[in-house]
Amino acid sequence: MARPSLLRSNLFRTPAPVASGRAGGPASLGLAAGVLALAAGGVAAGLELEKRVVSKRIGRASGRDQKLVPPRSTGPTVHTPDGVDLHTEVDERTTGATPRHGGPLPPDAPTLVLVHGYALSLDCWLFQRERFRGRVREVLYDQRSHGRSGRSDAAHCRVPQLAEDLRQVLAELTDDGPVVLAGHSMGGMTIMHLALSYPELFGPQVKGVALFSTSAGEMADYSPLRVVPGWAFSKVAPLLLAGLNRVPDLVERGRKAGSDLGFAVTRRMAFGSDVPTSYVELVSEMLGETSLEVVADFYPTFAELDEYRAFDVVGRVPCVVVGGTDDMITTIERTDKIIELLPGARAVRVEHCGHLGLMEHHEVFSDALEDLYARVLDRASTKEETP
């Protein structure tokens, strides 16, 4: 795997275009559905991987093909006012555990709340979760209509509603105690809107914010295909989604039929470097659990996205912003824009890194989160010492 390097300049590499599949067959339908998901803030093509076929044709290096098994824990179900049950998992602190930067954690150390992105589930945080597990109390949940959470009606599949869900999770699982929030892609957008809706939380309760591979707006004219202008893609995408939704059985067969093509597209769209096969498989599994109807339900919210005013609120607390130079979904320009509007934030630009950098270069992203948590603790300690 290419070793990541951290950049501070405004230079970035433009990724090569993705080759399209042969039109007309089930694979092309699956690819079309996946590209639509990407344009809306998702991470890869919606093609289900035939693992045995891919294993034989692509080959796996020794020691790199072990299946990733995300950790599991129990958590209370959060029942939203509109009737959606949110699946949660809570990792409690281990007695006597200390953070990596040394020193015992105070009794009121912040809970780390991890908010995942579009078409994924809480499992995308497996590396960060393992880094902090036992040392810091962690709360994770599946966004509505994702993972093991209940299905939402289309009207509530919007970022403002996701912010309301997060507010309820904080109230019920943290007792409104101190938290550090980390959001990837749509999860970052959720945190931004929380700041707009509940600015009073930032400082008294929200002590730090990590924004990974995300955007605050300007997604309406985005296209994942270089040959298709953003304005044209945004016009065609809803029509294509509507058409695919009329033949759901055909689409699902197409998604499940994908093998090498599905693997290649997922890897190309989600990652910016050569990653272990197991990483691509886990992403494929998460995508496979997200129906095309859910893709369609959330699509409009990204075109409406405008969270730039949130940074006046988010900037009250320590922040870190991390993005990959080869991110094909929330491009590095989106990261640079957030960095510009959060001048006090720690900024990390990761080379050879795609949209799933929190998996691809998980040590870099985990280190950034570790540093943020340490800064939050140091800030709290300094305030306590000040007479």
VOGU-3710 file (C-alpha; in Angstrom, 3 decimals, decimal comma):
1> marpsllrsn> 0,000/0,000/0,000  1,295/3,444/-0,832  2,453/5,246/2,252  0,336/8,359/2,847  1,982/11,733/3,039  0,418/14,776/4,636  0,084/17,880/2,469  -0,509/21,525/3,358  -0,482/23,003/-0,155  -3,386/23,638/-2,506
11> lfrtpapvas> -2,118/21,097/-4,998  -3,963/17,850/-5,548  -3,979/15,118/-8,126  -6,998/14,751/-10,376  -8,122/11,108/-10,367  -8,422/9,261/-13,614  -11,906/8,657/-14,981  -13,638/5,381/-14,222  -14,268/3,156/-17,183  -17,925/2,488/-17,789
21> graggpaslg> -19,403/-0,970/-18,081  -21,056/-2,453/-21,166  -24,490/-0,867/-21,540  -27,674/-2,833/-21,364  -26,888/-5,635/-18,926  -27,537/-6,110/-15,213  -24,032/-4,913/-14,360  -24,608/-1,603/-16,104  -27,831/-1,119/-14,143  -25,977/-1,779/-10,919
31> laagvlalaa> -23,198/0,574/-11,951  -25,703/3,303/-12,794  -27,325/2,931/-9,389  -23,920/3,074/-7,745  -22,835/6,174/-9,623  -26,029/7,898/-8,503  -25,223/6,991/-4,927  -21,757/8,463/-5,384  -23,105/11,711/-6,748  -25,363/12,070/-3,722
41> ggvaaglele> -22,510/11,645/-1,266  -22,188/7,862/-1,207  -18,975/5,958/-1,552  -19,028/3,378/-4,334  -20,978/1,428/-6,894  -23,975/-0,531/-5,658  -22,784/-3,865/-6,985  -22,711/-6,886/-4,708  -19,412/-8,724/-4,765  -19,186/-12,416/-5,673
51> krvvskrigr> -16,343/-13,044/-3,279  -15,152/-16,381/-4,623  -14,979/-15,175/-8,210  -13,136/-12,011/-7,245  -10,729/-13,946/-5,045  -9,674/-16,136/-7,960  -9,453/-13,433/-10,618  -7,938/-10,589/-8,642  -5,844/-12,592/-6,224  -5,096/-11,823/-2,624
61> asgrdqklvp> -1,751/-11,200/-1,063  -0,810/-13,343/1,897  -1,852/-11,768/5,175  -4,080/-9,163/3,478  -7,193/-11,193/2,812  -8,549/-11,868/6,270  -12,139/-10,818/6,575  -12,671/-7,661/8,576  -14,959/-8,324/11,512  -16,213/-5,050/13,019
71> prstgptvht> -16,543/-5,033/16,822  -20,001/-5,291/18,325  -21,631/-4,097/21,517  -25,122/-3,452/22,787  -26,895/-0,145/23,033  -30,423/1,083/23,682  -32,735/1,590/20,724  -33,551/5,250/20,144  -37,169/5,743/19,130  -37,596/8,911/17,077
81> pdgvdlhtev> -40,823/10,962/17,162  -41,654/9,925/13,585  -41,443/6,229/14,440  -37,957/5,233/13,263  -35,902/2,984/15,546  -32,211/3,916/15,525  -29,744/1,109/16,212  -27,021/2,151/18,659  -23,918/0,569/20,147  -22,051/1,801/23,205
91> derttgatpr> -18,487/0,875/24,172  -17,976/1,703/27,838  -14,662/2,677/29,358  -12,560/0,009/31,012  -11,662/0,632/34,649  -8,236/2,218/34,919  -7,897/2,831/31,175  -5,720/5,761/30,090  -5,513/7,641/26,805  -2,477/7,227/24,585
101> hggplppdap> -1,132/10,670/25,384  -0,820/9,619/29,032  -2,466/10,462/32,316  -5,712/9,144/33,734  -8,954/10,321/32,210  -11,071/12,578/34,393  -14,443/11,177/35,518  -16,235/13,554/33,163  -14,083/12,783/30,108  -16,074/13,376/26,911
111> tlvlvhgyal> -17,902/10,569/25,162  -16,729/10,039/21,586  -19,729/9,997/19,226  -19,091/8,636/15,705  -21,533/9,552/12,917  -21,256/7,618/9,643  -21,919/8,667/6,070  -24,360/7,927/3,281  -24,928/4,323/2,159  -22,673/3,034/4,957
121> sldcwlfqre> -23,203/1,982/8,576  -21,445/2,388/11,896  -19,126/-0,438/10,796  -17,102/2,013/8,677  -15,599/3,305/11,957  -14,122/-0,088/12,909  -10,495/1,113/13,020  -11,188/4,290/14,999  -13,473/2,333/17,272  -10,749/-0,194/18,034
131> rfrgrvrevl> -8,211/2,586/18,630  -10,303/4,153/21,397  -12,165/1,099/22,664  -11,942/0,645/26,414  -10,045/3,914/26,915  -12,856/6,308/25,996  -16,608/5,871/26,157  -17,846/5,553/22,558  -21,329/5,910/21,105  -22,119/4,793/17,564
141> ydqrshgrsg> -25,412/4,521/15,737  -26,771/3,719/12,292  -28,380/6,688/10,590  -32,073/6,252/9,711  -32,655/3,845/6,784  -29,038/2,659/7,084  -27,482/-0,432/8,618  -29,631/-1,950/11,349  -31,767/1,144/11,907  -35,395/1,300/10,821
151> rsdaahcrvp> -36,613/2,585/7,501  -37,651/6,227/7,268  -40,221/7,754/4,973  -38,687/9,762/2,137  -39,813/13,129/3,532  -37,579/12,684/6,588  -34,503/11,555/4,648  -32,880/14,976/4,898  -29,815/16,342/6,673  -31,896/18,552/9,020
161> qlaedlrqvl> -33,736/15,437/10,234  -30,420/13,618/10,689  -29,337/16,482/12,930  -32,503/16,011/14,997  -31,692/12,300/15,283  -28,188/13,135/16,491  -29,601/15,569/19,042  -31,833/12,799/20,390  -28,923/10,333/20,513  -26,899/12,840/22,536
171> aeltddgpvv> -29,771/13,431/24,944  -30,521/9,740/25,522  -27,075/8,136/25,361  -24,849/10,819/26,860  -27,280/12,484/29,312  -26,255/15,760/27,673  -22,762/15,244/29,073  -19,564/16,378/27,295  -18,915/14,846/23,879  -16,476/14,930/21,006
181> laghsmggmt> -18,266/14,510/17,671  -16,690/12,891/14,612  -18,536/12,751/11,293  -17,632/11,185/7,974  -19,217/12,524/4,759  -22,972/12,784/5,455  -22,110/12,367/9,140  -20,085/15,569/8,968  -23,016/17,318/7,318  -25,204/16,076/10,164
191> imhlalsype> -22,873/17,661/12,722  -22,794/20,936/10,783  -26,573/21,150/10,788  -26,657/20,289/14,484  -24,555/23,419/14,995  -27,078/25,470/13,030  -30,067/24,053/14,885  -28,560/23,862/18,371  -25,684/26,365/18,612  -26,045/26,416/22,398
201> lfgpqvkgva> -24,596/22,877/22,553  -21,208/23,861/21,143  -18,969/24,719/24,043  -21,104/23,595/27,009  -21,632/20,048/25,682  -19,880/19,566/22,345  -16,215/19,994/23,236  -14,606/19,082/19,912  -15,478/18,275/16,295  -13,770/16,114/13,672
211> lfstsagema> -14,918/16,481/10,059  -13,711/13,693/7,777  -14,102/13,642/3,977  -17,147/15,865/3,927  -18,663/18,957/2,332  -20,706/21,922/3,512  -22,449/22,555/0,195  -22,117/23,025/-3,549  -23,054/19,408/-4,225  -25,885/20,198/-6,638
221> dysplrvvpg> -23,589/20,533/-9,642  -21,324/17,642/-8,748  -20,703/14,791/-11,180  -18,525/11,721/-10,536  -18,011/11,352/-14,301  -15,574/13,741/-15,947  -17,335/13,431/-19,279  -20,676/14,551/-17,794  -20,933/18,151/-16,492  -22,343/18,511/-13,003
231> wafskvapll> -25,344/20,552/-14,121  -26,264/17,834/-16,632  -25,762/14,982/-14,184  -27,978/16,647/-11,589  -30,755/16,881/-14,184  -30,467/13,281/-15,344  -29,884/11,570/-11,979  -33,398/11,955/-10,509  -34,970/10,711/-13,739  -32,689/7,696/-13,853
241> laglnrvpdl> -33,371/6,923/-10,206  -37,089/7,090/-10,822  -36,747/4,734/-13,775  -34,638/2,235/-11,849  -37,130/2,285/-9,001  -39,791/1,040/-11,408  -37,803/-2,166/-11,960  -36,506/-2,949/-8,456  -36,247/-6,691/-9,027  -34,064/-6,207/-12,085
251> vergrkagsd> -31,856/-3,732/-10,273  -31,376/-6,007/-7,268  -30,481/-8,918/-9,561  -27,970/-6,659/-11,256  -26,419/-5,611/-7,983  -26,056/-9,218/-6,846  -24,681/-10,337/-10,195  -21,708/-7,969/-10,135  -18,303/-9,561/-9,543  -15,026/-8,223/-10,915
261> lgfavtrrma> -16,692/-5,047/-12,214  -18,352/-4,381/-8,889  -15,093/-4,933/-7,037  -13,118/-2,701/-9,385  -15,624/0,159/-9,296  -16,001/0,015/-5,517  -12,248/0,045/-5,045  -11,736/2,854/-7,556  -14,505/5,065/-6,193  -13,906/4,487/-2,486
271> fgsdvptsyv> -10,124/4,350/-2,251  -7,175/6,265/-3,659  -4,522/3,566/-3,250  -4,114/-0,206/-3,284  -5,976/-1,503/-0,245  -6,525/-5,035/1,056  -9,394/-6,914/-0,565  -11,106/-7,175/2,820  -11,560/-3,389/2,895  -13,407/-3,442/-0,417
281> elvsemlget> -15,502/-6,385/0,698  -16,644/-4,596/3,854  -17,599/-1,492/1,862  -19,457/-3,701/-0,624  -21,371/-5,353/2,193  -22,426/-2,010/3,666  -23,492/-0,739/0,260  -25,361/-3,960/-0,425  -27,487/-3,319/2,669  -28,572/0,072/1,301
291> slevvadfyp> -31,489/-0,315/-1,079  -31,874/1,767/-4,205  -35,015/3,274/-2,690  -32,936/4,645/0,183  -30,440/6,025/-2,335  -33,322/7,820/-4,039  -34,860/9,013/-0,762  -31,679/10,823/0,297  -30,608/12,113/-3,121  -32,402/15,507/-2,928
301> tfaeldeyra> -30,854/16,488/0,391  -27,370/16,823/-1,082  -28,518/19,221/-3,768  -30,093/21,356/-1,019  -27,002/21,273/1,191  -25,812/24,663/2,484  -24,180/24,421/5,901  -21,542/27,147/5,596  -23,016/29,275/8,367  -22,377/26,405/10,786
311> fdvvgrvpcv> -18,666/27,141/11,008  -19,220/30,267/13,102  -20,606/27,874/15,721  -18,345/24,861/15,143  -15,297/27,121/15,383  -16,002/27,733/19,071  -14,441/24,363/19,943  -11,249/22,522/18,916  -11,651/21,014/15,448  -9,794/18,837/12,994
321> vvggtddmit> -10,557/18,630/9,266  -9,209/15,706/7,235  -9,634/15,026/3,518  -8,059/12,871/0,821  -6,489/14,303/-2,314  -8,045/11,504/-4,400  -11,543/11,693/-2,936  -13,941/11,405/-5,873  -17,054/12,167/-3,821  -16,328/15,064/-1,500
331> tiertdkiie> -13,292/16,313/-3,386  -10,288/17,946/-1,780  -11,649/21,349/-2,817  -14,536/20,739/-0,407  -12,047/20,038/2,370  -10,031/23,146/1,486  -13,195/25,255/1,679  -13,948/23,992/5,182  -10,332/24,592/6,225  -10,626/28,147/4,920
341> llpgaravrv> -13,769/28,752/6,977  -12,317/27,098/10,101  -8,948/28,837/10,371  -8,416/27,594/13,910  -8,856/23,934/12,989  -6,065/21,422/12,570  -5,960/20,598/8,863  -4,753/17,321/7,371  -4,727/16,661/3,619  -3,835/13,027/2,897
351> ehcghlglme> -2,239/12,042/-0,391  -3,276/8,855/-2,234  -6,456/8,834/-0,189  -10,033/8,370/-1,386  -13,433/8,910/0,214  -13,011/6,022/2,655  -9,793/7,385/4,090  -10,924/6,486/7,596  -10,388/2,881/6,463  -7,744/3,294/3,757
361> hhevfsdale> -5,336/5,381/5,866  -6,968/4,666/9,186  -3,871/5,421/11,241  -3,746/8,986/9,889  -7,444/9,575/10,596  -7,244/7,890/14,016  -4,176/9,946/14,923  -6,057/13,118/13,979  -8,948/12,076/16,211  -6,568/11,141/19,014
371> dlyarvldra> -4,909/14,547/18,791  -8,296/16,290/18,869  -9,378/14,366/21,958  -6,120/15,230/23,701  -6,566/18,925/22,877  -10,085/18,832/24,296  -8,781/17,325/27,549  -5,931/19,833/27,734  -8,345/22,699/27,169  -10,609/21,468/29,947
381> stkeetp> -7,637/21,039/32,286  -6,384/24,556/31,539  -9,798/26,043/32,313  -9,961/24,163/35,611  -6,532/25,498/36,606  -7,407/29,080/35,730  -8,588/30,881/38,889
//
